[in-house]
Amino acid sequence: MPEFVQDVLTFAREGFAEVNAVQGLVIAVIAALALSNWSRLFVVAVTAVLAHIGLDALVPVLAEIGPFRIPEVLEPWFWRYVGLLFVGYLIAVGILFAVKRVVIKG
């Protein structure tokens, strides 16, 4: 059992590390501002993941440094990356929403 808990914590730590960059933090702040209730956290996290993946594909085009590339959805590493992003956004948006609730009530 402790190995399973350690694996879950490692996955959560890796997911938060994926989100803890400029692009991820900007998306998380916007998602936390859009979040109105704790029950919507999962939906907002999924939306943030979709925005992150979309920006990953569009940033090279917008910066004129590369072509548009469709994500490799058939590769297992892509779905692990999506899972990491989802867990990371759950943590980041949850923390930012908690801070937002404390600041607004205080």
Contact map, one row per residue, 1 for C-alpha under 8 A:
1111100000000000000000000000000000000000000000000000000000000000000000000000000000000000000000000000000000
1111110000000000000000000000000000000000000000000000000000000000000000000000000000000000000000000000000000
1111111000000000000000000000000000000000000000000000000000000000000000000000000000000000000000000000000000
1111111100000000000000000000000000000000000000000000000000000000000000000000000000000000000000000000000000
1111111110000000000000000000000000000000000000000000000000000000000000000000000000000000000000000000000000
0111111111000000000000000000000000000000000000000000000000000000000000000000000000000000000000000000000000
0011111111100000000000000000000000000000000000000000000000000000000000000000000000000000000000000000000000
0001111111110000000000000000000000000000000000000000000000000000000000000000000000000000000000000000000000
0000111111111000000000000000000000000000000000000000000000000000000000000000000000000000000000000000000000
0000011111111100000000000000000000000000000000000000000000000000000000000000000000000000000000000000000000
0000001111111110000000000000000000000000000000000000000000000000000000000000000000010000000000000000000000
0000000111111111000000000000000000000000000000000000000000000000000000000000000000010011000000000000000000
0000000011111111100000000000000000000000000000000000000000000000000000000000000000000001000000000000000000
0000000001111111110000000000000000000000000000000000000000000000000000000000000000010001000000000000000000
0000000000111111111000000000000000000000000000000000000000000000000000000000000000111111100000000000000000
0000000000011111111100000000000000000000000000000000000000000000000000000000000000011011101100000000000000
0000000000001111111110000000000000000000000000000000000000000000000000000000000000000001000000000000000000
0000000000000111111110010000000000000000000000000000000000000000000000000000000000011001000000000000000000
0000000000000011111110111000000000000000000000000000000000000000000000000000000000001001100100000000000000
0000000000000001111111011000000000000000000000000000000000000000000000000000000000000000000000000000000000
0000000000000000111111111000000000000000000000000000000000000000000000000000000000000000000000000000000000
0000000000000000000111111100000000000000000000000000000000000000000000000000000000000000000000000000000000
0000000000000000001011111110000000000000000000000001000000000000000000000000000000000000000000000000000000
0000000000000000011111111111000000000000000000000001000000000000000000000000000000000000000000000000000000
0000000000000000001111111111100000000000000000000000000000000000000000000000000000000000000100000000000000
0000000000000000000001111111110000000000000000000000000000000000000000000000000000000000000000000000000000
0000000000000000000000111111111000000000000000010011000000000000000000000000000000000000000000000000000000
0000000000000000000000011111111100000000000000010000000000000000000000000000000000000000100110010000000000
0000000000000000000000001111111110000000000000000000000000000000000000000000000000000000000010010000000000
0000000000000000000000000111111111000000000000000000000000000000000000000000000000000000000000000000000000
0000000000000000000000000011111111100000000110010000000000000000000000000000000000000000000010000000000000
0000000000000000000000000001111111100000000000000000000000000000000000000000000000000000000011011001000000
0000000000000000000000000000111111110000000000000000000000000000000000000000000000000000000000001001000000
0000000000000000000000000000011111110000000000000000000000000000000000000000000000000000000000000000000000
0000000000000000000000000000001111111101100100000000000000000000000000000000000000000000000000001000000000
0000000000000000000000000000000011111101000000000000000000000000000000000000000000000000000000000000000000
0000000000000000000000000000000000111111100000000000000000000000000000000000000000000000000000000000000000
0000000000000000000000000000000000111111100000000000000000000000000000000000000000000000000000000000000000
0000000000000000000000000000000000001111110000000000000000000000000000000000000000000000000000000000000000
0000000000000000000000000000000000111111111100000000000000000000000000000000000000000000000000000000000000
0000000000000000000000000000000000101111111110000000000000000000000000000000000000000000010011000000000000
0000000000000000000000000000000000000011111111000000000000000000000000000000000000000000010000000000000000
0000000000000000000000000000000000000001111111100000000000000000000000000000000000000000000000000000000000
0000000000000000000000000000001000100001111111110000000000000000000000000000000000000000000000000000000000
0000000000000000000000000000001000000000111111111000000000000000000000000000000000000100110010000000000000
0000000000000000000000000000000000000000011111111100000000000000000000000000000000000100000000000000000000
0000000000000000000000000000000000000000001111111110000000000000000000000000000000000000000000000000000000
0000000000000000000000000011001000000000000111111111000000000000000000000000000000000000100000000000000000
0000000000000000000000000000000000000000000011111111100000000000000000000000000001001100100000000000000000
0000000000000000000000000000000000000000000001111111110000000000000000000000000000000000000000000000000000
0000000000000000000000000010000000000000000000111111111000000000000000000000000000000000000000000000000000
0000000000000000000000110010000000000000000000011111111100000000000000000000000000000000000000000000000000
0000000000000000000000000000000000000000000000001111111110000000000000100000000000000000000000000000000000
0000000000000000000000000000000000000000000000000111111111000000000000000000000000000000000000000000000000
0000000000000000000000000000000000000000000000000011111111100000000000000000000000000000000000000000000000
0000000000000000000000000000000000000000000000000001111111110000000000000000000000000000000000000000000000
0000000000000000000000000000000000000000000000000000111111111000000111100000000000000000000000000000000000
0000000000000000000000000000000000000000000000000000011111111100000100000000000000000000000000000000000000
0000000000000000000000000000000000000000000000000000001111111110000000000000000000000000000000000000000000
0000000000000000000000000000000000000000000000000000000111111111111100000000000000000000000000000000000000
0000000000000000000000000000000000000000000000000000000011111111111100000000000000000000000000000000000000
0000000000000000000000000000000000000000000000000000000001111111100000000000000000000000000000000000000000
0000000000000000000000000000000000000000000000000000000000111111110000000000000000000000000000000000000000
0000000000000000000000000000000000000000000000000000000000011111111000000000000000000000000000000000000000
0000000000000000000000000000000000000000000000000000000000011111111000000000000000000000000000000000000000
0000000000000000000000000000000000000000000000000000000000011011111100000000000000000000000000000000000000
0000000000000000000000000000000000000000000000000000000000011001111110000000000000000000000000000000000000
0000000000000000000000000000000000000000000000000000000011011000011111000000000000000000000000000000000000
0000000000000000000000000000000000000000000000000000000010000000001111100000000000000000000000000000000000
0000000000000000000000000000000000000000000000000000000010000000000111110000000000000000000000000000000000
0000000000000000000000000000000000000000000000000000100010000000000011111000010000000000000000000000000000
0000000000000000000000000000000000000000000000000000000000000000000001111110010000000000000000000000000000
0000000000000000000000000000000000000000000000000000000000000000000000111111011000000000000000000000000000
0000000000000000000000000000000000000000000000000000000000000000000000011111010000000000000000000000000000
0000000000000000000000000000000000000000000000000000000000000000000000011111111000000000000000000000000000
0000000000000000000000000000000000000000000000000000000000000000000000001111111100000000000000000000000000
0000000000000000000000000000000000000000000000000000000000000000000000000011111110000000000000000000000000
0000000000000000000000000000000000000000000000000000000000000000000000111111111111000000000000000000000000
0000000000000000000000000000000000000000000000000000000000000000000000001011111111100000000000000000000000
0000000000000000000000000000000000000000000000000000000000000000000000000001111111110000000000000000000000
0000000000000000000000000000000000000000000000000000000000000000000000000000111111111000000000000000000000
0000000000000000000000000000000000000000000000001000000000000000000000000000011111111100000000000000000000
0000000000000010000000000000000000000000000000000000000000000000000000000000001111111110000000000000000000
0000000000110111010000000000000000000000000000000000000000000000000000000000000111111111000000000000000000
0000000000000011011000000000000000000000000000001000000000000000000000000000000011111111100000000000000000
0000000000000010000000000000000000000000000011001000000000000000000000000000000001111111110000000000000000
0000000000010011000000000000000000000000000000000000000000000000000000000000000000111111111000000000000000
0000000000011111111000000000000000000000000000000000000000000000000000000000000000011111111100000000000000
0000000000000011001000000001000000000000000010011000000000000000000000000000000000001111111111000000000000
0000000000000000000000000000000000000000110010000000000000000000000000000000000000000111111111000000000000
0000000000000001000000000000000000000000000000000000000000000000000000000000000000000011111111100000000000
0000000000000001001000001001000000000000000000000000000000000000000000000000000000000001111111110000000000
0000000000000000000000000001101100000000100010000000000000000000000000000000000000000000111111111000000000
0000000000000000000000000000000100000000100000000000000000000000000000000000000000000000111111111100000000
0000000000000000000000000000000000000000000000000000000000000000000000000000000000000000001111111110000000
0000000000000000000000000001100100000000000000000000000000000000000000000000000000000000000111111111000000
0000000000000000000000000000000110100000000000000000000000000000000000000000000000000000000011111111100000
0000000000000000000000000000000000000000000000000000000000000000000000000000000000000000000001111111110000
0000000000000000000000000000000000000000000000000000000000000000000000000000000000000000000000111111111000
0000000000000000000000000000000110000000000000000000000000000000000000000000000000000000000000011111111100
0000000000000000000000000000000000000000000000000000000000000000000000000000000000000000000000001111111110
0000000000000000000000000000000000000000000000000000000000000000000000000000000000000000000000000111111111
0000000000000000000000000000000000000000000000000000000000000000000000000000000000000000000000000011111111
0000000000000000000000000000000000000000000000000000000000000000000000000000000000000000000000000001111111
0000000000000000000000000000000000000000000000000000000000000000000000000000000000000000000000000000111111
0000000000000000000000000000000000000000000000000000000000000000000000000000000000000000000000000000011111
